[in-house]
């Protein structure tokens, strides 16, 4: 377990009036990139142990999506799967990415998959980390609280670093490093908490929140890698093997004893299958 992760280089962009923080490493002139998309609570620092390994052989891009991390939190932003997928598309267009290998986690799954469904010709591959096509998914207890008016606001109001530390370590099979808790707390201001409520309330219906069974995103030769901590209390490990219902040729790596953030619990356990997969499927 790494207490101190590498510090990512950050550049800010203004897209349609919303400021976004981005890490763009590796060959900047490449139109093919590995694109890391965080979920809740984010931010892109979640990927700090993985990006340097990928940037050694490919362009690697990560971002703080609007409402998260260093990025802006405008009240008018559409915090929904469609809204974040659209913003992801604006960013990739701005950065000149024509072929994307998406590495997705948590809510980054539906955001990235929605973008992929709208840009199938630009999707080069998928890495799904504790996320994916979650047909039949039931929301976890925190999501249900966030989705409930008044109760969600009260929960966010009383949430603090100590309570978060207790709650996350009670749920996670591996104690999360203090540096991770500190980082989450650093960006958990009122505007971020408001964004989280909007996101979960706009994604209340699991059938519409996640890509449906008949999306046929895989095609005949899309490379897909599934990496899953088997102790995830929020998105159960049974969904890992269910990804083969949609991606029959997916390679699946079940990481024993790790939780919802396996790249925080044990970065090397994720880094090894991730880099092997990407090296195989990146264009020379």
JOURFEN-V892964 format. One record per backbone hydrogen bond with DSSP energy under -1.0 kcal/mol. CO is the residue of the C=O (numbers start at 1). NH is the residue of the N-H. E is the energy in kcal/mol with one decimal. If there is no record, write none. Layout:
# JOURFEN-V892964
CO:NH:E + CO:NH:E
This chain:
# JOURFEN-V892964
11:22:-3.3 + 13:20:-3.2 + 15:18:-1.7 + 18:15:-2.4 + 19:72:-2.7 + 20:13:-2.7 + 21:64:-2.5 + 22:11:-3.1 + 23:62:-2.4 + 25:60:-2.8 + 27:30:-1.6 + 31:98:-2.7 + 31:99:-2.2 + 33:101:-2.7 + 34:61:-3.0 + 35:103:-3.1 + 37:105:-1.4 + 43:46:-1.9 + 44:47:-2.3 + 45:48:-2.0 + 47:50:-1.8 + 47:51:-2.5 + 50:54:-1.6 + 51:55:-3.2 + 54:57:-2.0 + 54:58:-1.5 + 59:34:-3.1 + 60:25:-3.1 + 61:36:-3.3 + 62:23:-3.0 + 65:68:-2.4 + 68:71:-1.7 + 72:67:-2.2 + 74:77:-1.4 + 77:79:-1.3 + 78:80:-1.7 + 80:84:-2.5 + 81:85:-2.3 + 82:86:-2.3 + 83:87:-1.8 + 84:88:-2.5 + 85:89:-2.0 + 86:90:-2.0 + 87:91:-2.3 + 88:92:-2.4 + 89:93:-2.3 + 90:94:-2.4 + 91:95:-2.1 + 92:97:-2.6 + 93:96:-1.1 + 99:33:-2.4 + 100:124:-3.0 + 100:125:-1.1 + 101:35:-2.4 + 102:127:-2.7 + 103:37:-2.9 + 104:129:-2.8 + 105:108:-2.5 + 106:109:-2.2 + 107:111:-2.0 + 108:112:-2.8 + 109:113:-3.0 + 110:114:-2.2 + 111:115:-1.9 + 112:116:-2.6 + 113:117:-2.4 + 114:118:-1.3 + 119:122:-2.0 + 122:100:-3.0 + 125:102:-2.1 + 126:225:-2.4 + 127:104:-3.0 + 128:227:-2.8 + 134:137:-1.8 + 140:144:-2.0 + 141:145:-1.8 + 142:146:-2.7 + 143:147:-2.1 + 145:148:-1.5 + 148:152:-3.1 + 149:151:-2.5 + 150:154:-2.7 + 151:155:-2.6 + 152:156:-2.3 + 153:157:-2.1 + 154:158:-2.0 + 160:164:-2.5 + 161:165:-2.6 + 162:166:-2.1 + 163:167:-2.6 + 164:168:-2.9 + 165:169:-1.9 + 166:170:-1.5 + 167:171:-1.6 + 168:172:-2.8 + 177:181:-1.6 + 178:182:-2.9 + 179:183:-1.9 + 180:184:-2.5 + 181:185:-2.4 + 182:186:-2.1 + 183:187:-1.3 + 187:189:-1.7 + 189:193:-2.4 + 190:194:-2.3 + 191:195:-2.0 + 192:196:-2.3 + 193:197:-1.9 + 194:198:-2.1 + 195:199:-2.6 + 196:200:-2.4 + 197:201:-2.1 + 198:202:-2.2 + 205:209:-2.4 + 206:210:-1.6 + 212:215:-1.4 + 218:222:-1.2 + 223:126:-2.3 + 224:251:-2.2 + 225:128:-2.9 + 226:253:-3.1 + 227:130:-1.7 + 228:255:-3.3 + 229:232:-1.3 + 236:239:-1.9 + 237:240:-2.0 + 238:242:-1.1 + 240:243:-1.1 + 241:244:-1.5 + 242:245:-1.9 + 243:246:-1.5 + 243:247:-2.9 + 247:250:-2.3 + 251:226:-3.2 + 253:228:-2.5 + 255:230:-2.2 + 255:258:-1.4 + 258:231:-3.3 + 261:264:-1.8 + 261:265:-2.3 + 262:266:-2.7 + 267:271:-3.0 + 268:272:-2.2 + 270:274:-2.1 + 271:275:-2.6 + 272:276:-1.8 + 273:277:-2.2 + 274:278:-2.5 + 275:279:-2.7 + 276:280:-1.4 + 277:281:-1.4 + 278:282:-1.9
